[in-house]
């Protein structure tokens, strides 16, 4: 049976970084649905943030699961997201950047596992040392 | 002769994403100097943004050059940054994420080329499909 629901998308980050990258994706792609950002501040009670995350993941799971993108492995936002693994149908991908987020939005009709795989691929391939790359291309063309 | 100046850091992005990730780095690392973010909006005149970028790169180059981190290859912010290559002592790394930015701030006493290499490495290694990784670890421990 094919799953016709879209994967839900949550960004968990320190401060308002998640909200900001989400606004940028929306600025480029147009209005986006079934997504949210959750900000983790030092002053927040951990229990309160876990509850907000848990609520959001349940709300956004329309049958295809939820991908949680976090700012950095080892940080509190990531650790709180990891606590949901095994309890809800979620996958956590760390180190969110714009290429990853754009890919997740355009491929969210795939399975959760596949969306996570593509998030990883788009995020890493989107990191390019541009000057070095362009110099190498120029050398190759001259060689 | 050893270069004692630090590499300058600029983030160029759509909207306020650059300012937001910079605030997050500052929240974690404490006050940061010789860095700035430049926001590119559709309504901005391209010439004006190029001038702001050019001014910032000149101001932040204390002798060790400037690394420009951008949100996404192919986007206007990246294209404007690439226009500075060859004219000023800058390197451009696309797909900025928090692990990359943290690394750049902690390694900025290295050469510009080395900072760019480490930015790429930290950015890509910081992208992890955490659930999949943890499940594989569990399997390996059981196997």
Interface residues (C-beta under 8 A of the other chain):
Chain A: X13 X14 X15 X16 X17 X19 X20 X21 X23 X24 X27 X28 X71 X72 X73 X75 X78 X81 X82 X85 X90 X91 X92 X93 X94 X95 X96 X97 X98 X99 X100 X102 X113 X116 X117 X119 X120 X123 X124 X126 X127 X128 X129 X130 X131 X132 X134
Chain B: X13 X14 X15 X16 X17 X19 X20 X21 X23 X24 X27 X28 X71 X72 X73 X75 X78 X81 X82 X85 X90 X91 X92 X93 X94 X95 X96 X97 X98 X99 X100 X102 X113 X116 X117 X119 X120 X123 X124 X126 X127 X128 X129 X130 X131 X132 X134
